[in-house]
């Protein structure tokens, strides 16, 4: 045997070993990638045009993708909707396809088999198909026609039966006996034959009239009245509680009154403001700021509410709610409103209008001074006179 023939034999053996190894590996690979397909429908008996859900479940040993092979052919069914789900159950990977289909063909008794192609991550592809599912198609029009034919058949069978002879009934009023036969009339006893039905006498008696039933009228006005009274009581309690809380908040926020009477402090500050002659120097902004602060401080010291921290609208609202003794809302508005225009809106008044506010503030203090409503003490009298 030559060396060339020996090499040829060795090469053939190597190729055979490789091919057998590939075949074994391919067989093992196919065994590991066995795909199980389960086909199910939610209704096996449906009417024409009713939707039915077709569920196809693919179970494999590893993760894979599944798609219909080519166009999705469902004839004689029509596709209404489709969706997909993926889950993992232990070591198995499951792909579930849902198809909502319908048909208007009475002969569509089988859901067609669908061919699919599965693709694994390493590129290996495998063809699978769904199972054959049988359904029963029904039609409402056909069922109605069958029902009508059944009724007609029953009516025809009833008409073909001989009519049963019914006894003749003679109705007589209450207490009346049957009279003698008229001339030429055969007595009832002579008319009756052995095979003829006998006459039955029925005496009619009217039933007693039932008494009228009393109608029960349900009246709820008592409950409505009690509910209204209860709601009114709750409303009054709520309003009183809110007012008490507001009063308590105002008492806590109100500063302590000074030892010197409020009108004396305001009078001194107004005299100092008059001696500055701000309107004559056209210092309107400084003048109105100072006048507003003096009036607000007086109202705070006199009536014990936070006037320095309140706006003009809040001060007038307090006056309308509390009715302070001797305090005129209009007068306070006439003093504070022009001051607000100059302070916040940049308004420039005339010298006469500016100078007219100071006497108005002095009049407000004089009208509402505390000693007009209470007996003045000697200390207050000495301070005022000084």
C-alpha contacts under 8 A as a table, 3 or more apart, distances in Angstrom:
res1	aa1	res2	aa2	distance
1	X	5	X	6.74
1	X	6	X	7.06
2	X	5	X	5.52
2	X	6	X	6.37
3	X	6	X	4.99
3	X	7	X	6.22
4	X	7	X	5.23
4	X	8	X	6.32
5	X	8	X	5.00
5	X	9	X	6.25
6	X	9	X	5.20
6	X	10	X	6.29
7	X	10	X	5.09
7	X	11	X	6.11
8	X	11	X	5.11
8	X	12	X	6.24
9	X	12	X	5.19
9	X	13	X	6.32
10	X	13	X	5.14
10	X	14	X	6.26
11	X	14	X	5.13
11	X	15	X	6.25
12	X	15	X	5.23
12	X	16	X	6.21
13	X	16	X	5.09
13	X	17	X	6.19
14	X	17	X	5.13
14	X	18	X	6.24
15	X	18	X	5.13
15	X	19	X	6.14
16	X	19	X	5.17
16	X	20	X	6.15
17	X	20	X	5.21
17	X	21	X	6.12
18	X	21	X	5.05
18	X	22	X	6.19
19	X	22	X	5.12
19	X	23	X	6.16
20	X	23	X	5.04
20	X	24	X	6.18
21	X	24	X	5.15
21	X	25	X	6.14
22	X	25	X	5.04
22	X	26	X	5.97
23	X	26	X	5.08
23	X	27	X	6.12
24	X	27	X	5.08
24	X	28	X	6.18
25	X	28	X	5.09
25	X	29	X	6.01
26	X	29	X	4.96
26	X	30	X	6.09
27	X	30	X	5.14
27	X	31	X	6.20
28	X	31	X	5.09
28	X	32	X	6.30
29	X	32	X	5.21
29	X	33	X	6.33
30	X	33	X	5.14
30	X	34	X	6.40
31	X	34	X	5.61
32	X	61	X	6.66
33	X	60	X	6.38
33	X	61	X	6.00
33	X	62	X	7.50
34	X	60	X	6.26
34	X	61	X	7.20
35	X	58	X	6.53
35	X	59	X	5.62
35	X	60	X	4.84
35	X	61	X	7.71
35	X	128	X	7.69
36	X	57	X	7.88
36	X	58	X	5.66
36	X	59	X	5.07
36	X	60	X	6.61
37	X	56	X	6.89
37	X	57	X	5.60
37	X	58	X	4.79
37	X	59	X	6.62
37	X	128	X	7.67
37	X	129	X	7.41
37	X	130	X	6.41
37	X	131	X	7.64
38	X	56	X	5.69
38	X	57	X	5.05
38	X	58	X	6.72
38	X	130	X	7.06
38	X	131	X	7.00
39	X	54	X	7.36
39	X	55	X	5.89
39	X	56	X	4.63
39	X	57	X	6.52
39	X	130	X	6.01
39	X	131	X	5.51
39	X	132	X	7.70
39	X	133	X	7.42
40	X	54	X	5.93
40	X	55	X	5.17
40	X	56	X	6.48
40	X	133	X	7.42
41	X	44	X	6.72
41	X	52	X	6.89
41	X	53	X	5.59
41	X	54	X	4.64
41	X	55	X	6.11
41	X	133	X	7.68
42	X	52	X	6.45
42	X	53	X	5.70
42	X	54	X	7.01
43	X	46	X	6.54
43	X	52	X	6.37
43	X	53	X	7.72
43	X	135	X	7.72
44	X	134	X	6.98
44	X	135	X	4.50
44	X	136	X	6.07
45	X	135	X	5.67
45	X	136	X	4.55
45	X	137	X	6.14
45	X	138	X	7.35
46	X	50	X	6.34
46	X	52	X	7.84
46	X	135	X	7.46
46	X	136	X	6.26
46	X	137	X	5.36
46	X	138	X	6.02
47	X	50	X	5.58
47	X	137	X	5.58
47	X	138	X	4.48
47	X	139	X	5.51
47	X	140	X	7.24
48	X	102	X	7.84
48	X	103	X	6.23
48	X	104	X	5.02
48	X	105	X	6.90
48	X	106	X	6.87
48	X	137	X	6.34
48	X	138	X	6.10
48	X	139	X	5.75
49	X	102	X	5.70
49	X	103	X	5.46
49	X	104	X	5.26
50	X	102	X	5.95
50	X	103	X	7.46
51	X	100	X	6.38
51	X	101	X	5.61
51	X	102	X	4.79
51	X	103	X	7.99
52	X	100	X	5.67
52	X	101	X	5.48
52	X	102	X	6.14
53	X	98	X	6.68
53	X	99	X	5.69
53	X	100	X	4.47
53	X	101	X	6.34
54	X	98	X	5.75
54	X	99	X	5.03
54	X	100	X	6.19
54	X	101	X	7.29
55	X	96	X	6.93
55	X	97	X	5.81
55	X	98	X	4.69
55	X	99	X	6.49
56	X	96	X	5.79
56	X	97	X	5.29
56	X	98	X	6.62
56	X	130	X	6.76
57	X	94	X	6.91
57	X	95	X	5.95
57	X	96	X	4.52
57	X	97	X	6.54
58	X	94	X	5.58
58	X	95	X	5.09
58	X	96	X	6.22
59	X	92	X	6.38
59	X	93	X	5.73
59	X	94	X	4.54
59	X	95	X	6.59
60	X	63	X	7.19
60	X	64	X	7.60
60	X	92	X	5.63
60	X	93	X	5.33
60	X	94	X	6.50
61	X	91	X	6.48
61	X	92	X	4.91
61	X	93	X	6.12
62	X	91	X	7.57
62	X	92	X	6.44
62	X	93	X	5.68
62	X	120	X	7.96
63	X	93	X	5.60
63	X	120	X	6.78
63	X	121	X	7.44
64	X	93	X	7.68
64	X	118	X	6.54
64	X	119	X	5.64
64	X	120	X	4.62
64	X	121	X	6.62
65	X	95	X	7.66
65	X	118	X	5.50
65	X	119	X	5.20
65	X	120	X	6.57
66	X	95	X	7.43
66	X	116	X	6.62
66	X	117	X	5.66
66	X	118	X	4.36
66	X	119	X	6.38
67	X	116	X	5.59
67	X	117	X	5.53
67	X	118	X	6.61
68	X	71	X	6.98
68	X	72	X	6.34
68	X	114	X	7.31
68	X	115	X	6.05
68	X	116	X	4.25
68	X	117	X	6.15
69	X	72	X	7.57
69	X	115	X	5.61
69	X	116	X	4.79
69	X	117	X	5.59
72	X	114	X	7.36
73	X	112	X	7.88
73	X	114	X	7.10
74	X	77	X	5.21
74	X	78	X	6.49
74	X	79	X	7.40
74	X	111	X	7.40
74	X	112	X	6.01
74	X	114	X	7.76
75	X	78	X	6.86
75	X	112	X	7.18
76	X	103	X	6.49
76	X	105	X	7.08
76	X	108	X	6.20
77	X	101	X	6.17
77	X	102	X	5.44
77	X	103	X	4.67
77	X	104	X	7.86
77	X	108	X	7.50
77	X	111	X	7.63
78	X	101	X	5.38
78	X	102	X	5.37
78	X	103	X	6.10
79	X	82	X	7.76
79	X	99	X	6.97
79	X	100	X	6.11
79	X	101	X	4.61
79	X	102	X	6.84
80	X	99	X	7.56
80	X	100	X	5.31
80	X	101	X	5.38
80	X	102	X	7.26
81	X	99	X	5.95
81	X	100	X	4.99
81	X	101	X	7.24
82	X	97	X	7.38
82	X	98	X	5.41
82	X	99	X	4.51
82	X	100	X	6.09
83	X	97	X	6.12
83	X	98	X	5.29
83	X	99	X	6.87
84	X	95	X	7.41
84	X	96	X	5.76
84	X	97	X	4.72
84	X	98	X	6.18
85	X	95	X	5.99
85	X	96	X	5.07
85	X	97	X	6.57
86	X	93	X	7.73
86	X	94	X	5.81
86	X	95	X	4.75
86	X	96	X	6.26
87	X	93	X	6.30
87	X	94	X	5.34
87	X	95	X	6.75
88	X	91	X	7.15
88	X	92	X	5.86
88	X	93	X	4.65
88	X	94	X	5.84
89	X	92	X	5.27
89	X	93	X	6.39
89	X	94	X	7.26
103	X	108	X	7.06
105	X	108	X	5.45
106	X	109	X	7.45
106	X	137	X	5.52
106	X	138	X	6.89
106	X	139	X	7.51
107	X	137	X	7.25
108	X	111	X	7.48
108	X	135	X	7.83
108	X	137	X	6.92
109	X	134	X	5.64
109	X	135	X	4.91
109	X	136	X	5.63
109	X	137	X	6.34
110	X	132	X	7.05
110	X	133	X	5.72
110	X	134	X	4.43
110	X	135	X	5.88
111	X	132	X	6.39
111	X	133	X	5.31
111	X	134	X	6.29
111	X	135	X	7.47
112	X	132	X	6.50
112	X	133	X	7.55
113	X	129	X	6.65
113	X	130	X	5.43
113	X	131	X	5.98
113	X	132	X	5.66
114	X	129	X	5.51
114	X	130	X	5.38
114	X	131	X	7.97
115	X	127	X	7.26
115	X	128	X	6.10
115	X	129	X	4.33
115	X	130	X	6.67
116	X	127	X	5.84
116	X	128	X	5.27
116	X	129	X	5.49
116	X	130	X	7.84
117	X	125	X	6.69
117	X	126	X	5.69
117	X	127	X	4.55
117	X	128	X	6.15
118	X	125	X	5.51
118	X	126	X	5.13
118	X	127	X	6.24
118	X	128	X	7.40
119	X	123	X	6.21
119	X	124	X	5.86
119	X	125	X	4.57
119	X	126	X	6.64
120	X	123	X	5.42
120	X	124	X	5.37
120	X	125	X	6.45
121	X	124	X	7.37
138	X	142	X	7.84
138	X	143	X	7.99
139	X	142	X	5.22
139	X	143	X	6.28
140	X	143	X	5.10
140	X	144	X	6.13
141	X	144	X	5.14
141	X	145	X	6.17
142	X	145	X	5.09
142	X	146	X	6.22
143	X	146	X	5.09
143	X	147	X	6.16
144	X	147	X	5.02
144	X	148	X	6.18
145	X	148	X	5.15
145	X	149	X	6.22
146	X	149	X	5.10
146	X	150	X	6.20
147	X	150	X	5.09
147	X	151	X	6.31
148	X	151	X	5.15
148	X	152	X	6.25
149	X	152	X	5.16
149	X	153	X	6.19
150	X	153	X	5.14
150	X	154	X	6.32
151	X	154	X	5.13
151	X	155	X	6.26
152	X	155	X	5.10
152	X	156	X	6.20
153	X	156	X	5.19
153	X	157	X	6.28
154	X	157	X	5.14
154	X	158	X	6.25
155	X	158	X	5.10
155	X	159	X	6.27
156	X	159	X	5.17
156	X	160	X	6.40
157	X	160	X	5.31
157	X	161	X	6.82
158	X	161	X	5.58
159	X	162	X	7.84
165	X	197	X	7.36
166	X	197	X	7.02
167	X	197	X	5.02
167	X	198	X	5.88
167	X	199	X	6.02
167	X	200	X	7.06
168	X	197	X	7.03
168	X	198	X	6.89
168	X	199	X	5.12
168	X	200	X	6.64
169	X	199	X	5.71
169	X	200	X	5.09
169	X	201	X	6.38
169	X	202	X	7.45
170	X	199	X	7.01
170	X	200	X	6.50
170	X	201	X	5.66
170	X	202	X	6.92
171	X	201	X	6.51
171	X	202	X	5.68
171	X	203	X	6.75
171	X	204	X	7.50
172	X	176	X	6.31
172	X	177	X	7.47
172	X	178	X	7.68
172	X	201	X	7.41
172	X	202	X	6.74
172	X	203	X	5.88
172	X	204	X	7.06
173	X	176	X	5.71
173	X	203	X	6.36
173	X	204	X	6.08
174	X	203	X	5.78
174	X	204	X	5.78
174	X	205	X	6.32
175	X	203	X	7.84
181	X	185	X	5.76
181	X	186	X	6.89
181	X	187	X	5.84
182	X	185	X	5.24
186	X	190	X	6.34
186	X	191	X	6.39
187	X	190	X	5.30
187	X	191	X	6.34
188	X	191	X	4.97
188	X	192	X	6.28
189	X	192	X	5.44
190	X	193	X	7.61
192	X	196	X	6.07
192	X	197	X	7.47
192	X	198	X	6.87
193	X	196	X	5.11
193	X	197	X	7.99
219	X	222	X	7.53
220	X	223	X	5.41
220	X	224	X	6.34
221	X	224	X	4.92
221	X	225	X	6.01
222	X	225	X	5.14
222	X	226	X	6.21
223	X	226	X	5.10
223	X	227	X	6.03
224	X	227	X	5.05
224	X	228	X	6.13
225	X	228	X	5.11
225	X	229	X	6.20
226	X	229	X	5.15
226	X	230	X	6.10
227	X	230	X	5.11
227	X	231	X	6.07
228	X	231	X	5.07
228	X	232	X	6.13
229	X	232	X	5.08
229	X	233	X	6.20
230	X	233	X	5.12
230	X	234	X	6.21
231	X	234	X	5.12
231	X	235	X	6.12
232	X	235	X	5.02
232	X	236	X	6.21
233	X	236	X	5.20
233	X	237	X	6.20
234	X	237	X	5.12
234	X	238	X	6.08
235	X	238	X	5.08
235	X	239	X	6.17
236	X	239	X	5.17
236	X	240	X	6.14
237	X	240	X	5.18
237	X	241	X	6.10
238	X	241	X	5.13
238	X	242	X	6.19
239	X	242	X	5.15
239	X	243	X	6.14
240	X	243	X	5.09
240	X	244	X	6.03
241	X	244	X	5.10
241	X	245	X	6.18
242	X	245	X	5.17
242	X	246	X	6.20
243	X	246	X	5.04
243	X	247	X	6.10
244	X	247	X	5.06
244	X	248	X	6.03
245	X	248	X	5.00
245	X	249	X	6.05
246	X	249	X	5.06
246	X	250	X	6.15
247	X	250	X	5.06
247	X	251	X	6.11
248	X	251	X	5.04
248	X	252	X	6.21
249	X	252	X	5.16
249	X	253	X	6.11
250	X	253	X	5.01
250	X	254	X	5.83
250	X	305	X	6.56
250	X	306	X	7.81
251	X	254	X	5.18
251	X	304	X	7.91
251	X	305	X	7.41
252	X	255	X	7.93
253	X	305	X	7.21
253	X	306	X	6.53
254	X	300	X	7.74
254	X	304	X	5.40
254	X	305	X	4.54
254	X	306	X	5.21
255	X	300	X	7.65
255	X	301	X	7.78
255	X	304	X	6.46
255	X	305	X	7.02
255	X	306	X	6.83
256	X	301	X	7.75
256	X	304	X	7.20
257	X	301	X	5.19
257	X	302	X	7.41
257	X	304	X	6.65
258	X	261	X	6.84
258	X	262	X	7.33
258	X	301	X	6.74
260	X	264	X	7.07
260	X	265	X	7.04
260	X	380	X	7.96
261	X	264	X	5.60
261	X	265	X	6.74
261	X	302	X	7.89
261	X	370	X	7.77
261	X	380	X	7.23
262	X	265	X	5.32
262	X	266	X	6.20
262	X	298	X	5.75
262	X	301	X	5.52
262	X	302	X	5.51
262	X	369	X	7.56
262	X	370	X	7.97
263	X	266	X	5.06
263	X	267	X	5.92
263	X	298	X	6.91
263	X	302	X	7.70
263	X	365	X	5.97
263	X	366	X	7.45
263	X	369	X	5.54
263	X	370	X	7.48
264	X	267	X	5.04
264	X	268	X	6.26
264	X	383	X	7.51
264	X	384	X	6.50
265	X	268	X	5.34
265	X	269	X	6.34
265	X	298	X	7.72
266	X	269	X	5.20
266	X	270	X	6.04
266	X	294	X	6.31
266	X	295	X	7.44
266	X	297	X	7.85
266	X	298	X	5.91
266	X	365	X	7.35
267	X	270	X	5.16
267	X	271	X	6.20
267	X	362	X	7.23
267	X	365	X	7.64
268	X	271	X	5.19
268	X	272	X	6.34
269	X	272	X	5.08
269	X	273	X	6.18
269	X	294	X	6.92
270	X	273	X	4.98
270	X	274	X	6.18
270	X	291	X	7.67
270	X	294	X	7.32
270	X	358	X	7.48
270	X	362	X	7.35
271	X	274	X	5.10
271	X	275	X	6.34
272	X	275	X	5.18
272	X	276	X	6.58
273	X	276	X	5.34
273	X	277	X	7.26
273	X	278	X	7.89
273	X	287	X	7.73
273	X	290	X	7.60
273	X	291	X	7.67
274	X	277	X	5.78
274	X	278	X	7.90
274	X	358	X	7.61
277	X	280	X	5.53
277	X	281	X	6.65
278	X	281	X	5.15
278	X	282	X	6.14
278	X	283	X	5.05
278	X	284	X	6.55
278	X	286	X	7.47
278	X	287	X	5.71
279	X	282	X	4.82
279	X	283	X	5.82
279	X	284	X	5.84
279	X	287	X	7.05
279	X	351	X	5.53
279	X	354	X	6.38
279	X	355	X	6.47
280	X	283	X	7.68
280	X	351	X	6.85
282	X	351	X	7.39
283	X	286	X	5.69
283	X	287	X	6.19
284	X	287	X	4.97
284	X	288	X	6.04
284	X	342	X	7.57
284	X	348	X	7.11
284	X	349	X	7.58
284	X	354	X	7.35
285	X	288	X	5.34
285	X	289	X	6.11
285	X	342	X	6.13
285	X	343	X	6.29
286	X	289	X	5.16
286	X	290	X	6.18
287	X	290	X	5.33
287	X	291	X	6.17
288	X	291	X	5.05
288	X	292	X	6.00
288	X	339	X	5.08
288	X	342	X	6.92
288	X	343	X	7.14
288	X	354	X	7.93
289	X	292	X	5.33
289	X	293	X	6.27
289	X	339	X	6.83
289	X	343	X	6.68
290	X	293	X	5.16
290	X	294	X	6.23
291	X	294	X	5.18
291	X	295	X	6.33
291	X	339	X	7.71
291	X	358	X	7.46
292	X	295	X	5.34
292	X	296	X	6.12
292	X	335	X	7.72
292	X	336	X	6.14
292	X	339	X	6.26
293	X	296	X	5.17
293	X	297	X	5.94
293	X	308	X	7.14
294	X	297	X	5.19
294	X	298	X	6.16
295	X	298	X	5.10
295	X	299	X	6.28
295	X	361	X	6.93
296	X	299	X	5.17
296	X	300	X	6.16
296	X	307	X	5.34
296	X	308	X	5.35
297	X	300	X	5.07
297	X	301	X	6.15
297	X	307	X	6.77
297	X	308	X	6.03
298	X	301	X	5.21
298	X	302	X	5.84
298	X	365	X	7.82
299	X	302	X	5.10
299	X	303	X	5.75
299	X	304	X	7.48
299	X	305	X	7.62
299	X	307	X	6.34
300	X	303	X	5.61
300	X	304	X	5.08
300	X	305	X	5.14
300	X	306	X	5.62
300	X	307	X	5.00
300	X	308	X	6.83
301	X	304	X	5.52
301	X	305	X	7.71
302	X	369	X	7.87
302	X	370	X	7.45
303	X	324	X	7.17
306	X	309	X	5.61
306	X	310	X	6.38
307	X	310	X	4.97
307	X	311	X	7.66
307	X	315	X	6.52
310	X	313	X	7.99
310	X	314	X	5.75
310	X	315	X	6.32
311	X	314	X	5.15
311	X	315	X	6.26
312	X	315	X	5.09
312	X	316	X	6.27
312	X	333	X	7.44
312	X	336	X	6.62
312	X	337	X	7.24
313	X	316	X	5.25
313	X	317	X	6.11
314	X	317	X	4.99
314	X	318	X	6.14
315	X	318	X	5.09
315	X	319	X	6.34
316	X	319	X	5.02
316	X	320	X	6.29
316	X	329	X	6.15
316	X	332	X	7.73
316	X	333	X	7.33
317	X	320	X	5.16
317	X	321	X	6.18
318	X	321	X	5.09
318	X	322	X	5.87
318	X	323	X	7.83
319	X	322	X	5.36
319	X	323	X	5.18
319	X	324	X	6.18
319	X	327	X	7.63
319	X	329	X	6.38
320	X	323	X	5.69
320	X	329	X	7.52
323	X	327	X	7.43
324	X	327	X	5.61
325	X	368	X	7.30
326	X	367	X	6.74
326	X	368	X	5.28
327	X	364	X	7.84
327	X	367	X	7.75
327	X	368	X	6.12
328	X	331	X	5.45
328	X	332	X	6.54
329	X	332	X	5.27
329	X	333	X	6.20
330	X	333	X	5.08
330	X	334	X	6.16
331	X	334	X	5.07
331	X	335	X	6.47
331	X	360	X	7.78
331	X	364	X	7.18
332	X	335	X	5.33
332	X	336	X	6.14
332	X	364	X	7.79
333	X	336	X	5.36
333	X	337	X	5.56
334	X	337	X	5.84
334	X	338	X	6.97
335	X	338	X	6.25
335	X	339	X	6.84
335	X	357	X	6.21
335	X	360	X	7.14
335	X	361	X	6.90
336	X	339	X	5.11
336	X	340	X	6.21
337	X	340	X	5.13
337	X	341	X	6.43
338	X	341	X	5.08
338	X	342	X	6.48
339	X	342	X	5.32
339	X	343	X	6.05
340	X	343	X	4.98
340	X	344	X	5.73
340	X	345	X	7.31
341	X	344	X	5.68
341	X	345	X	4.96
341	X	346	X	6.57
341	X	347	X	5.60
342	X	345	X	5.73
342	X	346	X	4.91
342	X	347	X	4.52
342	X	348	X	6.31
342	X	349	X	7.71
343	X	346	X	6.10
343	X	347	X	7.71
349	X	353	X	6.37
349	X	354	X	6.46
350	X	353	X	5.33
350	X	354	X	6.29
351	X	354	X	5.16
351	X	355	X	6.13
352	X	355	X	5.23
352	X	356	X	6.16
353	X	356	X	5.15
353	X	357	X	6.87
354	X	357	X	5.69
354	X	358	X	7.71
355	X	358	X	5.93
355	X	359	X	7.78
356	X	359	X	6.01
356	X	360	X	6.73
357	X	360	X	5.10
357	X	361	X	6.30
358	X	361	X	5.13
358	X	362	X	6.33
359	X	362	X	4.95
359	X	363	X	6.12
360	X	363	X	5.08
360	X	364	X	6.26
361	X	364	X	5.02
361	X	365	X	6.38
362	X	365	X	5.23
362	X	366	X	6.24
363	X	366	X	5.06
363	X	367	X	6.06
364	X	367	X	5.27
364	X	368	X	6.28
365	X	368	X	5.39
365	X	369	X	5.73
366	X	369	X	5.42
367	X	372	X	7.90
368	X	372	X	7.30
369	X	372	X	5.92
369	X	373	X	7.87
370	X	373	X	5.74
370	X	374	X	6.37
371	X	374	X	4.91
371	X	375	X	5.91
371	X	376	X	5.04
372	X	375	X	7.55
376	X	380	X	6.28
376	X	381	X	6.62
377	X	380	X	5.31
377	X	381	X	6.36
378	X	381	X	5.04
378	X	382	X	6.17
379	X	382	X	5.25
379	X	383	X	6.24
380	X	383	X	5.11
380	X	384	X	6.10
381	X	384	X	5.20
381	X	385	X	6.10
382	X	385	X	5.18
382	X	386	X	6.03
383	X	386	X	5.07
